[in-house]
Structures are given as structure tokens and as C-alpha cells.
Amino acid sequence: MDTLSYKTVSANKETAEKKWIVVDAEGQTLGRLASKVAKLIRGKHKTNYTPHADCGDNVIVLNAEKVSFSGTKLVDKKYVRHTGYPGGQRQTTVEQMLAKNPGRLVEKAVKGMLPKNTLGRQLFRNLKVFVGPEHNLEAQKPEVLNLDTFK
């Protein structure tokens, strides 16, 4: 038996076959949407997945304002940030965030599911979130993906 024929192929940035994918967030629960989008961005759905390389796809999320929430998260869930000054802790509810910038909600949820290192910051650039059904990335010829059938 020739053991040299069994070589593990490790994907890298140059060999990754990156595609553009369009996802419609209308009617999707935020957490489930974010976990599926993070899986697409990371490339875990591909056979040549490599943990240390950007081999995932570019994802376009449409209708970010029409994402749904289970239970009473719309009123009860709070996002906490700090200004950097003493006593500078600020809280924002999902309802306030949805009214001000609904795209930020999806971005924040997906970013929380990516690695917390330089690779995660680079992968986050592969996400484009749009409020409404229109986007300006037709030149990339994106494919439409139904998240209800995606595992």
C-alpha cells in the first residue's frame, strides 16, 4: 500500500472557492439565523473546511428589520456597553436597537458566534447586512439560499 497517496489537503485563502450567498432574514429567529450565517461565513459546511483559514463564503443578509424573537426578548433582552468613563455603563433593549439600527442586531449576533481573534475579525468582513429587500452587490452574482432547508 502506498501511504503517500493519502495526504491531507489543507485549504488556504488562495485555494478556497468562495461564493456569494444571499439570505432572507424575514420571519427567521435571530439566534438561529445568526448561527447558520456564522457557519456559512466560517466555511464549516464545506468539505475542505480548515479551522485556521478563511475558506467560508461571503453572505448578504436582506430584510434585517423583519427578524423575529422568541418569548419576551424584544422587551427584556439588553445589550450592555461601557463608554470608558466612571459610571459609563449603558444599556439598550432590542426594541430600541431595532428601531434605531436593525442591521446592527444581526451583525452583533453573528459576530458573537465567530472566533474572538484576528481570523474572526477578518471573517466578519465577509458579512453584508441590508435593511430591506434590495442590495447593491448584484455584480458578484450571488446565489439565493433558503435557510429553512440549510442545516
VEXVEXSE-206980 format. One line per field, with one value per residue: residue number from 0; x negated, y, z negated of N, C-alpha, C in turn. Coordinates in pm, whole numbers. Layout:
N
k NUM/...
nX X/...
nY Y/...
nZ Z/...
caX X/...
caY Y/...
caZ Z/...
cX X/...
cY Y/...
cZ Z/...
END
This chain:
151
k 0/1/2/3/4/5/6/7/8/9/10/11/12/13/14/15/16/17/18/19/20/21/22/23/24/25/26/27/28/29/30/31/32/33/34/35/36/37/38/39/40/41/42/43/44/45/46/47/48/49/50/51/52/53/54/55/56/57/58/59/60/61/62/63/64/65/66/67/68/69/70/71/72/73/74/75/76/77/78/79/80/81/82/83/84/85/86/87/88/89/90/91/92/93/94/95/96/97/98/99/100/101/102/103/104/105/106/107/108/109/110/111/112/113/114/115/116/117/118/119/120/121/122/123/124/125/126/127/128/129/130/131/132/133/134/135/136/137/138/139/140/141/142/143/144/145/146/147/148/149/150
nX -84/-54/-145/-183/14/223/279/343/542/513/698/644/633/596/672/934/1269/1457/1791/2071/2350/2697/2918/3239/3376/3632/3886/3725/3582/3367/3130/3105/3083/2841/2657/2658/2570/2318/2198/2189/2019/1785/1725/1782/1961/1848/1652/1378/1308/1108/977/804/806/950/1194/1457/1781/1900/2158/2476/2719/3058/3350/3322/3464/3693/3657/3734/3819/3809/4032/4019/3808/3783/3846/3722/3450/3122/2860/2539/2301/1996/1882/1629/1574/1597/1883/2006/2168/2393/2719/2913/3220/3356/3573/3533/3295/3375/3544/3367/3127/3159/2995/2762/2827/2832/2568/2429/2516/2417/2142/2082/2079/1858/1500/1299/1062/791/860/1137/1213/1141/1308/1554/1573/1675/1945/2242/2498/2827/3093/3414/3535/3355/3024/2686/2506/2511/2328/2157/2288/2466/2582/2905/3002/3201/3270/3428/3401/3134/2884
nY -118/219/475/740/837/914/1200/1471/1736/2070/2356/2692/3054/3111/2876/2841/2816/3063/3178/3395/3446/3491/3565/3558/3725/3747/3666/3481/3347/3531/3422/3163/3226/3371/3173/2997/3166/3232/2984/2956/3170/3096/2861/2602/2430/2322/2071/2099/2232/2430/2502/2721/2896/3132/3009/3026/3145/3454/3639/3779/3945/4004/4209/4274/4404/4259/4039/3786/3734/3513/3452/3702/3856/4085/4300/4243/4158/4288/4489/4554/4810/4996/5323/5394/5578/5656/5513/5479/5284/5166/5073/4905/4814/4545/4629/4908/4908/4782/4973/5186/5094/4829/4652/4633/4463/4203/4188/4203/3968/3767/3822/3757/3483/3411/3338/3481/3637/3734/3605/3581/3850/3909/3734/3845/4056/3943/3952/4109/4322/4421/4651/4598/4469/4507/4510/4619/4457/4313/4266/4067/3834/3677/3373/3254/3140/2920/2930/2763/2507/2463/2310
nZ 0/84/-108/-58/102/-50/-145/-354/-264/-306/-313/-200/-185/86/222/153/251/278/251/321/123/81/-179/-318/-584/-675/-894/-1027/-1327/-1537/-1668/-1556/-1287/-1298/-1380/-1162/-957/-1055/-1036/-759/-690/-820/-691/-755/-641/-421/-250/-250/-486/-692/-1004/-1060/-850/-617/-459/-405/-285/-131/-273/-222/-392/-385/-456/-736/-932/-970/-1128/-1372/-1723/-2000/-2274/-2529/-2449/-2297/-2462/-2707/-2672/-2696/-2569/-2672/-2714/-2757/-2819/-2887/-3075/-3431/-3578/-3337/-3219/-2981/-2874/-2627/-2489/-2289/-2143/-2122/-1977/-1743/-1639/-1596/-1455/-1277/-1133/-1280/-1488/-1374/-1283/-1529/-1655/-1483/-1489/-1751/-1736/-1596/-1588/-1850/-1760/-1536/-1299/-1325/-1316/-1055/-916/-976/-805/-578/-587/-491/-570/-504/-529/-436/-115/95/241/314/449/690/889/803/852/668/507/415/98/-85/-415/-568/-469/-501/-695
caX 0/-130/-93/-198/134/319/232/448/541/550/736/596/705/586/741/1075/1365/1555/1909/2156/2478/2799/3005/3351/3396/3772/3950/3627/3544/3236/3022/3093/3031/2702/2573/2645/2487/2181/2147/2158/1902/1670/1694/1798/2048/1769/1570/1238/1303/982/1006/717/806/1076/1239/1602/1843/1947/2301/2555/2844/3160/3465/3276/3563/3806/3616/3826/3762/3896/4061/4028/3674/3794/3851/3638/3307/3049/2722/2467/2174/1936/1824/1490/1568/1659/2029/2045/2234/2517/2799/3005/3305/3367/3674/3470/3195/3448/3596/3259/3042/3187/2885/2662/2868/2787/2422/2384/2544/2325/2006/2067/2063/1731/1387/1256/921/774/936/1277/1231/1132/1428/1668/1580/1745/2088/2305/2636/2906/3230/3498/3512/3261/2881/2610/2396/2552/2211/2093/2375/2488/2681/3003/3003/3314/3216/3512/3351/2991/2860
caY 0/342/569/877/881/965/1326/1560/1862/2182/2472/2823/3166/3107/2760/2840/2854/3147/3216/3496/3385/3583/3503/3644/3713/3770/3557/3395/3381/3594/3333/3054/3290/3406/3053/2945/3260/3217/2859/2984/3259/3021/2758/2470/2347/2273/1952/2138/2325/2438/2593/2838/2972/3189/2933/3036/3223/3589/3628/3901/3926/4102/4225/4261/4460/4166/3923/3766/3699/3426/3496/3846/3912/4218/4398/4206/4142/4414/4491/4640/4861/5090/5437/5407/5671/5602/5519/5493/5165/5199/4957/4926/4697/4501/4713/5035/4882/4750/5099/5275/5033/4685/4575/4614/4347/4082/4191/4173/3827/3684/3846/3682/3340/3392/3334/3610/3656/3806/3535/3619/3988/3905/3666/3934/4142/3870/3966/4235/4323/4528/4671/4598/4358/4544/4521/4677/4365/4225/4237/3945/3724/3592/3266/3263/3020/2911/2885/2659/2377/2454/2252
caZ 0/96/-207/-11/175/-147/-200/-400/-192/-392/-232/-243/-125/231/278/112/355/209/326/260/89/32/-278/-356/-729/-708/-966/-1092/-1463/-1530/-1706/-1458/-1167/-1321/-1384/-1026/-881/-1105/-979/-619/-684/-868/-592/-816/-558/-308/-279/-270/-599/-765/-1115/-1071/-724/-571/-342/-402/-179/-161/-295/-217/-466/-348/-546/-875/-1024/-982/-1204/-1484/-1852/-2076/-2410/-2554/-2428/-2237/-2569/-2821/-2641/-2698/-2523/-2765/-2666/-2851/-2749/-2925/-3186/-3552/-3574/-3196/-3165/-2911/-2833/-2516/-2467/-2150/-2081/-2087/-1874/-1621/-1586/-1555/-1351/-1280/-1078/-1385/-1566/-1305/-1286/-1665/-1683/-1404/-1537/-1875/-1706/-1525/-1682/-1905/-1727/-1409/-1196/-1343/-1268/-909/-869/-993/-687/-473/-612/-450/-617/-443/-575/-317/-22/202/209/425/481/800/972/755/892/551/513/308/15/-177/-545/-625/-426/-534/-830
cX -89/-72/-105/-75/238/265/352/434/592/577/671/671/705/667/889/1162/1478/1668/1979/2294/2571/2892/3114/3382/3543/3833/3855/3603/3399/3122/2998/3038/2882/2612/2554/2556/2342/2118/2109/2031/1775/1629/1712/1888/1973/1684/1425/1224/1168/1000/925/717/946/1117/1391/1650/1873/2099/2364/2687/2939/3272/3427/3379/3680/3770/3708/3751/3861/3917/4073/3892/3679/3790/3745/3489/3239/2907/2649/2335/2121/1865/1675/1470/1632/1811/2083/2110/2369/2587/2895/3090/3309/3467/3616/3370/3262/3504/3484/3177/3061/3075/2779/2696/2814/2634/2368/2404/2446/2182/1979/2045/1938/1617/1345/1105/912/850/1083/1306/1225/1256/1550/1683/1652/1897/2135/2452/2707/3044/3316/3458/3409/3118/2807/2494/2435/2433/2140/2171/2401/2596/2775/3004/3122/3263/3301/3465/3204/2974/2748
cY 125/446/713/927/939/1090/1413/1694/1970/2304/2598/2931/3159/2991/2754/2889/2932/3185/3329/3434/3492/3507/3604/3621/3728/3646/3462/3443/3425/3498/3221/3107/3316/3282/2993/3034/3249/3089/2877/3068/3184/2913/2618/2377/2286/2153/1987/2240/2315/2541/2722/2925/3024/3116/2935/3125/3365/3582/3767/3871/4040/4103/4207/4313/4366/4038/3910/3724/3610/3483/3647/3913/4054/4328/4370/4200/4278/4394/4595/4682/4959/5199/5452/5505/5607/5620/5524/5371/5204/5072/4996/4800/4664/4590/4847/5016/4853/4877/5186/5217/4881/4599/4544/4493/4218/4076/4150/4026/3736/3700/3770/3534/3311/3389/3473/3626/3726/3738/3573/3759/3993/3838/3756/4029/4075/3877/4104/4227/4444/4531/4684/4488/4386/4544/4569/4588/4267/4185/4109/3820/3627/3487/3280/3131/3028/2853/2777/2520/2358/2404/2323
cZ 0/-1/-161/64/80/-213/-238/-327/-285/-305/-287/-166/27/291/242/227/288/304/253/242/35/-61/-314/-503/-770/-774/-1038/-1235/-1463/-1561/-1606/-1325/-1183/-1321/-1245/-941/-925/-1050/-833/-606/-723/-769/-644/-735/-440/-349/-303/-382/-670/-876/-1116/-947/-693/-444/-332/-289/-227/-168/-296/-287/-431/-452/-692/-975/-1049/-1055/-1326/-1609/-1926/-2215/-2420/-2536/-2371/-2344/-2677/-2791/-2632/-2647/-2608/-2701/-2770/-2775/-2777/-3039/-3310/-3548/-3434/-3136/-3106/-2867/-2722/-2502/-2318/-2075/-2036/-1973/-1739/-1557/-1530/-1440/-1352/-1223/-1181/-1471/-1504/-1307/-1422/-1699/-1609/-1456/-1667/-1854/-1625/-1627/-1726/-1884/-1592/-1296/-1205/-1292/-1115/-850/-876/-875/-571/-490/-570/-489/-559/-505/-450/-220/88/152/333/469/591/887/930/791/775/575/394/233/-80/-309/-609/-585/-460/-676/-899
END
